[in-house]
């Protein structure tokens, strides 16, 4: 049974898709330099030490040649330079090269880490400022990959790949120049053979990577089977399907083994042929070089230096294939990061930075002839000519069957979306003329599914007002009827709630969310079926907390249980995007054949059956 690969978006830099190297992708890649600019002097210093490091590295074989030639001069009695002095010079070069290498690695790491930290901050800032429409069309895993795998790939490029590429080019150019200087004949021989070996290595490497990717994908599929099985272990055991799942996992693992062995065969053949080619070239160079030694065209030191320089050049050329692959991945990662950075986001500036522009709502809200369709489904109208008016301090309940458009109204109130037609007014002002931070700062949402962050209870309540004191936090918890159960925990307000609040019950999570809303002290409160998933005991406590929260505030209550909205000042009944009825609980019950009356009777009958059962 096929399963989607959870790592298909790239969970590590090695699995990231590549981009072709052309003018457009290189222009996109130049974006990185705007993040390097604040650290440009350290970056230029790093380039300088790369040049010095490459230069000292290439000087070592030259001094090795001088050392060997000095030994020959001793045997002939023509000593001009002491071998000890040359060896001392070589040790000095090694010491200096060590310092240069340290400085280039340190400087590029410093620049890379700081520049990429700035990039991560910008990506995160952009992500949290994007509209709900953006998030509705993308998966969270894909977006988190942008700030993890893609940025890590860019980080590797700035700290390592870029430096190695420059150093490799320097070594290649100097090395080619020096081997041509030492022996043009041997150089031409090498250049006639090595390119074919390089082409062969690149061609073979592509096939090896393809087999490796297939094995990784199959292994990821096996991991998915394990994850699904363990997450649904109760279903596996209830259906007695342990043997079936074991069989499914065994088949997947056997495929992994088959692909891995196939990849091993190809890698083994590649390594064998590459070793044969490399050492064959060395044998050919030494054989041809001994002939030049006999004719006096080269000294033994020249031949030794030539072989060492050739190894440097060959190793550098072999490394370019991997560096080019890394460059392609980096350009691909840069393109995907740029896609996010170029998105237009919402205004997220903190209104506390400019208190003069703040304005406290009185709480009057009006949705006037609103029509709306979600951007991803423009052909499906969700709201049609909806008008709702709330006076300051009023409680407005919005009810109706599933799919009527109740939750969509929440998105419009918070301006997660703007209406296609009509206007949303706060205190008579068009919502689009009010800065988003100022608007949302005076509103609070208590949803049906409470998301608590994985910190302490104190931190989760303080999310409503991060500047609040502990006394204000405990006061909010008391109003939310949460203080008593919080004090019952050994750690009290410092209790860790676990991922998404998993360590707390539904009623406890709900009351913490209410305390968070109390602490925010909103003018306008929105409750999205806040008690629909609770048992009767928890619902009573939460309802009392909600009554405390709604006092003196304009409230919009999205309700499934009609028994919870009896006290509302106005009940709006939605059906298929239209407002079909409006009134108080008693008024709507007295209307013959009203939708509200039908829904209420159905829920009353279900409640009686539950009691009788």
Buried (B, 14 or more C-beta within 10 A) or exposed (E): EEBEBEBBBBBEBBBBEBBEEEEEBEEBBEBBEEBBEEBEEBBEBBBBBBBBBBBBBBBBBBBBBBBBBBBEBEEEEEEEEEBEEBBEBBEEBEEBBEEBBEBBBBBBBBBBBBBBEBBBEBBEEBBEBBBBBBEEEEEEEEBEBBBBBBBBBBBBBBBBBBBBBBBBBBBBBBBBEBBBEBBEBBBEBBEEBBEEBBEBBBEBBEBBEEBBBBBBBBBBBBBBBEEBBEEBEEEBEEEEBEEEBEEBBEEBBEBBEEBBEEBEEBBEEBEEBBEEBBEEBBEBBBEBBEEBBEEEBBBBBBBBBBBBBBBBBBBBBBBBBEBBBBBBBBBBBBBBBEEBBEEEBBEEEEBEEEEEEEEEBEBBBBBBEBBBBBEEEEEEBBBBBBEBBBBBBBBBBBBBBEEBBBBBBBBBBBBBBBBBEBBBBBBEBEBEEBBBBBBBBBBBBBBBEBEBEBBBBBBBBBBBBEEBEEEBBBBBBBBBBBBEBBEEBEEBBEBEBEEBBEBBEBBBBBBBBBBBBBBBBBBBBBBBBBBBBBEEEBBBBBBEBBEEBBEEBBBBBBBBBBBBBEEBBBBBBBBBBBBBBBBBBEBBBEEEEBBBBEBBEEBEEEEEEEEEE
